[in-house]
Amino acid sequence: MQVWSNEALWLPVTAAIAVQLYKFLFEWILRRDFDLRVLARSGGMPSSHSAMVISLVSAVGHRSGTNSDAFALAVIFAVIVMYDATGVRQAAGKQAKVLNQIIRELFTGQPVSDVELKELIGHTLMEVIVGAMIGAGYTFIWYALFPV
């Protein structure tokens, strides 16, 4: 199957997985919190979404050239994903935090719902930048070690 040899597909996926594993190990080792849900949780340092899309941009640029239509699509896609992570999703997380606080204060002893809204769903600009640097570095190192 040719899909297994498509580096522009699996390099970004493995970059995101590596970042999520890092977050899990960080929580487990430094905070002594063994929580497998960290592997699927959004938000936090660094951004696995940013690592994934910038790894994609780097792989497509390397394979197809920076003047290709595929590279242009990858860049536009990456900008949208990273903007969403720092803008829309971070704002939604802040709103969830405020709503959870309002519900706790107004309905003390009488919960409206037993499910709180997710508060950590977005990223700070620094989390996105670090994730992007990891994604680019991961892909550049791969191609340095295994040139096509």
C-alpha positions in Angstrom: 0.0 0.0 0.0 1.4 3.3 -1.0 -0.2 5.2 1.9 2.5 3.9 4.2 5.2 5.5 2.1 3.5 8.9 2.0 5.7 11.0 4.3 3.5 14.0 3.9 0.7 12.0 5.7 2.5 10.1 8.4 5.2 12.7 9.4 2.5 15.2 10.6 0.5 12.4 12.3 3.5 11.1 14.2 4.5 14.7 15.1 1.1 15.3 16.7 1.3 11.9 18.5 4.8 12.7 19.8 3.6 16.0 21.2 0.6 14.3 22.9 2.9 11.7 24.4 5.2 14.4 25.7 2.2 16.1 27.4 1.2 12.8 28.9 4.7 12.0 30.2 5.0 15.6 31.6 1.8 15.2 33.6 2.8 11.7 34.8 6.4 12.3 35.7 6.5 15.9 36.9 3.0 16.3 38.3 2.6 12.6 39.4 -0.7 12.4 37.6 -1.2 9.3 35.5 -4.2 10.3 33.4 -4.5 8.7 30.0 -7.2 11.3 29.0 -4.3 13.7 28.5 -3.5 11.8 25.3 -6.8 13.0 23.8 -7.1 16.3 25.5 -6.9 19.6 23.5 -5.0 22.6 24.7 -1.8 22.9 26.6 1.9 23.3 25.9 2.8 22.7 23.2 0.1 22.6 20.5 -0.1 19.3 18.8 -2.4 20.8 16.2 0.3 23.3 15.3 3.0 20.7 15.3 0.9 18.6 12.9 0.0 21.3 10.4 3.5 22.8 10.3 5.0 19.4 9.8 2.5 19.0 6.9 3.6 22.3 5.4 7.3 21.3 5.8 6.8 17.9 4.2 4.8 19.2 1.3 7.3 22.0 0.7 10.1 19.5 0.8 8.4 17.0 -1.5 6.5 19.3 -3.9 8.4 22.5 -3.7 7.4 25.8 -2.1 6.0 27.1 -5.4 3.4 24.2 -5.7 -0.3 24.4 -5.3 -0.1 21.7 -2.7 2.3 23.8 -0.6 -0.1 26.8 -0.9 -3.0 24.7 0.3 -1.0 23.4 3.2 0.1 26.9 4.3 -3.5 28.2 4.1 -4.8 25.2 6.1 -2.0 25.7 8.7 -2.8 29.4 9.1 -6.6 28.6 9.6 -5.9 25.8 12.2 -3.4 27.9 14.2 -5.6 31.0 14.1 -8.5 28.9 15.3 -6.4 27.4 18.1 -5.4 30.9 19.5 -8.6 32.8 18.6 -11.9 30.9 18.5 -11.0 27.9 20.7 -9.1 30.0 23.3 -12.0 32.4 23.6 -14.5 29.5 23.9 -12.3 28.1 26.7 -12.3 31.5 28.6 -16.1 31.7 28.2 -16.5 28.1 29.5 -14.4 29.1 32.6 -16.6 32.1 33.3 -19.8 30.1 32.8 -18.6 27.3 35.1 -17.9 29.9 37.8 -21.3 31.5 37.4 -23.1 28.2 37.6 -21.1 27.2 40.7 -21.8 30.5 42.5 -25.5 30.8 41.5 -26.5 27.3 42.0 -24.5 26.3 45.0 -25.9 23.0 46.4 -28.3 22.7 43.4 -26.3 21.7 40.4 -27.9 22.7 37.0 -25.8 20.0 35.3 -23.3 17.4 36.5 -21.1 18.1 33.5 -18.8 21.2 33.5 -17.9 22.8 30.2 -14.4 22.1 28.9 -12.1 25.1 29.8 -8.8 24.1 28.2 -9.6 23.8 24.6 -7.5 26.6 23.0 -3.9 27.6 23.0 -1.9 30.7 23.8 0.2 32.2 21.1 3.4 30.7 22.7 1.9 27.2 22.8 1.1 27.5 19.0 4.6 28.9 18.2 6.3 26.1 20.2 4.1 23.5 18.5 4.9 24.9 15.1 8.7 24.9 15.9 8.4 21.3 17.0 6.5 20.3 13.8 9.0 22.0 11.5 12.0 20.7 13.4 10.7 17.2 13.5 10.2 17.1 9.7 13.5 18.9 8.9 15.4 16.4 11.1 13.6 13.5 9.4 14.6 14.7 5.9 18.1 15.4 7.1 18.5 11.9 8.4 16.6 10.2 5.6 16.9 12.3 2.4 14.6 11.4 -0.4 
